[in-house]
Amino acid sequence: MATDYDAPRKNDTDDTESIEALKERVPDKLSGAVDAEDADNPGGFELAGADLSDMELDVVVLPPQDDEFTCVSCFLVKHRSQVDHEEKLGPVCKECAF
């Protein structure tokens, strides 16, 4: 049997509800209420100008290794196997050579 996908669908179990009933079921997203359990920001809100003077940053910086180079186009440190070609200013990686 062929199915006409352009024909309107009719379902015997369709319950017609008024727009007011649907509005009552949907939470008002434009209200000023703030959800305390924000899944996108579980740690709370941090202001951009927060005082971070009491924080310490411990980073170990290694000198360039013999098998590494810095691309003159993207300035990333890459392994020597990623060299595409050398320019006057220095090596260019394969990703920047395109």
trRosetta pair geometry for C-beta under 8 A, 3 or more apart (Angstrom, degrees):
i j d omega theta_ij theta_ji phi_ij phi_ji
4 7 4.2 66 106 -15 114 113
10 14 7.6 -92 -166 -5 55 135
11 14 4.7 113 76 -40 96 95
17 21 4.4 -108 177 79 109 131
17 22 5.7 125 107 -50 122 88
18 21 4.8 99 58 3 79 100
18 22 7.3 -147 97 -2 45 85
19 22 5.6 -54 -150 38 37 111
19 23 6.3 41 152 -23 68 105
20 23 5.7 -52 -147 34 32 113
20 24 6.7 36 153 -23 63 102
21 24 5.8 -50 -153 29 33 113
21 25 7.0 28 152 -16 62 104
22 25 5.9 -58 -155 34 36 109
22 26 6.5 19 156 -8 70 110
23 26 6.1 -64 -143 44 33 101
27 31 8.0 -89 165 19 85 123
28 31 4.4 77 105 -27 112 109
34 38 7.8 -35 174 -59 87 117
35 38 5.5 127 91 -74 97 71
38 41 4.8 0 109 52 125 85
38 42 7.1 -155 85 -77 70 40
39 42 6.9 3 -147 -64 32 90
41 44 6.8 -82 144 79 102 6
41 45 6.5 44 148 -79 147 60
43 46 7.5 -2 109 -33 111 110
46 50 5.7 -46 -179 -35 88 150
47 50 4.9 135 69 -57 82 86
51 54 7.5 51 131 3 96 91
52 55 4.6 -35 -178 19 85 125
62 65 7.2 7 137 -49 122 91
64 68 5.4 -141 -165 81 82 115
64 69 7.9 57 -164 -101 127 27
64 70 7.3 -79 -108 -33 132 101
64 77 7.0 -150 -116 -134 89 125
65 68 4.5 82 56 3 86 112
67 79 6.1 -4 141 -150 96 77
67 80 5.0 -97 -168 -3 65 114
68 77 5.4 15 178 -180 124 99
68 78 6.8 155 -153 80 75 30
68 79 6.2 -55 -102 -103 65 39
68 80 6.8 -107 -81 -41 17 76
69 77 7.3 170 86 -149 28 60
69 78 6.1 -26 64 64 76 79
69 80 6.1 92 -11 -94 107 64
69 82 7.9 -153 51 70 104 93
69 83 6.2 47 39 -78 150 107
69 90 7.5 174 180 170 111 108
69 91 4.8 6 154 54 149 144
70 75 6.3 2 178 -152 102 49
70 76 7.2 178 -147 87 64 24
70 77 5.4 -35 -93 -93 74 66
70 78 7.7 131 -109 17 26 74
70 90 7.2 -6 81 148 79 150
70 91 7.8 126 70 58 41 98
71 74 4.9 19 92 46 132 83
71 75 6.3 -94 75 -41 77 15
71 76 5.5 11 27 50 114 72
71 78 6.0 43 -36 5 104 122
71 82 8.0 -64 -66 119 114 116
71 90 7.9 159 -160 112 24 111
71 91 6.5 -80 -110 103 52 81
71 92 5.9 63 -152 -141 90 39
71 93 4.1 -50 -92 -15 134 103
71 96 5.8 139 178 4 137 144
72 75 7.5 30 -141 -74 19 61
72 87 6.3 -109 55 52 146 121
72 89 4.7 130 -154 108 157 112
72 90 4.2 140 -53 64 122 104
72 91 6.7 145 -9 66 96 39
72 92 6.1 -61 44 -79 91 72
73 92 5.4 51 -12 -132 119 93
73 93 7.1 -123 47 29 110 84
73 96 3.7 140 79 -171 147 153
74 93 6.6 -49 31 31 119 125
74 95 7.0 -4 -15 89 152 114
74 96 5.3 -149 -21 -69 104 126
76 93 7.0 -22 66 -18 104 154
78 82 4.1 -80 157 67 130 143
78 83 7.7 160 98 -58 120 60
78 93 5.0 90 13 -103 165 127
79 82 5.4 100 65 -2 70 103
80 83 5.8 -20 -168 -13 54 114
82 93 4.8 -5 143 -144 108 95
82 94 5.4 -113 -167 6 69 101
82 95 7.6 -12 -172 -5 114 90
83 86 7.4 7 -176 -60 120 75
83 91 4.9 -59 -129 -165 105 130
83 92 7.5 93 -155 67 63 43
83 93 6.8 -73 -102 -108 34 48
83 94 7.6 64 98 -41 9 80
84 91 7.9 135 41 -179 61 83
84 92 5.3 -51 55 98 105 87
84 93 6.1 71 -7 151 100 20
84 94 4.5 139 -65 -89 105 54
84 96 7.4 -152 18 65 138 75
84 97 3.8 -105 127 -47 170 149
85 91 7.5 174 99 -147 30 64
85 92 5.7 -2 62 50 71 106
85 97 6.5 109 15 -114 98 128
86 90 7.1 -82 -151 171 76 26
86 91 5.3 -43 -104 -95 69 65
86 92 7.5 174 -102 11 20 79
87 90 6.4 1 60 54 84 35
87 91 7.5 155 19 -104 74 14
87 92 5.9 61 -14 -29 110 111
92 96 5.2 -117 -173 86 94 116
92 97 5.5 118 126 -75 117 85
93 96 5.1 83 59 15 81 101
93 97 7.0 -135 98 -21 41 92
94 97 5.6 -50 -145 19 33 120
95 98 7.0 -40 -178 -1 35 107
